Amino acid sequence: MMPRLNVMQLIDVTGRGGAEKALVDLARGLNGRRYAVSVCATRSVGNYQPLLDAAGIPTLVLGRQSRRDLYKLGGLVPVLRRRPIHILHAHLFGSNTWARLLGTLAGVPVIIAHEHGSAKAGHEIWLDRLLYRLGDAVVVPSAASKRLLMQLEGLPARALSVVYNGVDTSQFADHAVTPTIRRLLGLDPHALLIGSVGRLSADKGGQDVLLRAVAQVRQTQPQVGLVFIGDGPLRGGLEALAAQLGLGSAVQFMGVRPDVAPLLGALDLFVLPSLHEALPIAVLEAMAVGLPVVTTHVGGVPEVVQDGVTGLLVPPGDSSALAAALLRLIADPATADRLGAAGQARVRADFTLDAMVAQVDQLYRRLARRKLGGQRARGDR
C-alpha cells in the first residue's frame, strides 16, 4: 500500500480573490485524507494565509518580484524532488505555466493546471496550447469554461475535467437582516442595501454598470444603498464615477474584508455585474446565505442561477436591464424571498465545499493510479 501522497498547491499569492479562496479551501479539505498537502506561493502570502496557518498547512514563499526572477522559480525544482511531490496542482495562468515546465523538469508524476477565469490574452492562449501536453489534466470550473477552452485552444475534451466551485455552507447563516449587524459594520440600518463582492478589476468588470443601475433605481427608490466588498485597480475610477453620478454616501467601498459572511447577512439584495466569469464563488456564497441574487448571463453563471427560479439573469453591460431587475425585486419582496430560498437550496444540494473536494479527490486518485505504476493510494480500494 502506498503511503499518503504528497500534494503541492501552486499559486502566485495566497489571497486576493476566488481562485485563491478555492485553493485554500481545497488545501484544507484534502489535507489529512489521503494526502499531505503543502502550498507554494511564488510571489507572496495574502489575505487567506491565516486560514492555511490555522490548518497547519506548510507554505513555501518564493518571493519573486517580477517575471524576471527565474532563479527563484528554479529553486522550486529541488523542493519538488526532495519531498518528493507526487501531485503538483497549479492555479491560474502563470502558475499553470510554471507547474508544467518545472514539474516536468523535476519529474513530478502528476501535474494539474486549474483554470479559474474566462478571459484570456492571445499569448496565454498560445502558451497553453503549446504546453498543455506537459500536464495530466486541465481543471475548469464549469461546462461553459470547458467549451471555451476547446474552442479557443483546441484542447480535446479528454484533457479537461469540470470541477464546480463549492462553498462551506456551514459558514453562512440564513439570511436575516438586523439593525444590530449593520451598526456593527458601520452600515445604514434603514437603507435597502444592495451588495456586490469581488475584485475591482478589468478581468471581471461591470461595477461601473452597477453604479449606473443604482443611480437609476434611486430616482424612484431613494432609500437604496450600495456596498462594494473587495478592492482592485479600478477602485479609484469607480469612486470618481459614484461621485459624478451624485450617489455620495449611498455607496460604500469597504475593501477586502475577512468577515464576508456577516456582511452578506447585512444585505437585502446581492448583485454580481461581471462582464466575464467562469463560476463565481461570490454568487455561491450569496446564494448560500439565501440572498436574492441578480447577476449577468456570462460564462458558467447560468449553470448555477436559473433565471426566475434561483435568481435573475441580465445581459452583461446593460445598466437599464440591471436597474429593471433590481426594481422588480424591490417592488415584490415575496418574489425576492422565493428566489433567495430556491438559490440557497440549489447551492446546498450541488455546490458545497465537500462536493468540490470530493471531485478533486476522485481526479487525484484516477491520475495517481495511472501515473504511479499501478500502485494505490492509501484508502483507495
Buried (B, 14 or more C-beta within 10 A) or exposed (E): EBEBBBBBBBBBBBBBBBBBBBBBBBBBBBBEBBBBBBBBBBBBBBBBBBBBEEBEBEBBBBEBEEEEBEEBBEBBBEBBEEBEBBBBBBBBBBBBBBBBBBBBBBEBBBBBBBBBBBBBEEEBBEBBBEBBEBBBBBBBBBBBBBBBBBEBBEBEEEBBBBBBBBBBBEEBEEBEBEEEBBEEBEBBEEBBBBBBBBBBBEBBBBBBBBBBBBBBBBEEBEEBBBBBBBBBEBBEEBBEBBEEBEBEEBBBBBEBBEEBBBBBBBBBBBBBBBBBBBBBBBBBBBBBBBBBBBBBBBBBBBBBBBBEEBBBBBEBBBBEBBBBBBBEBBEEEEBBBBBBBBBBEBBBEEBBBEBBBBBBBEBBBBBBBEBBEEEBBEEBE
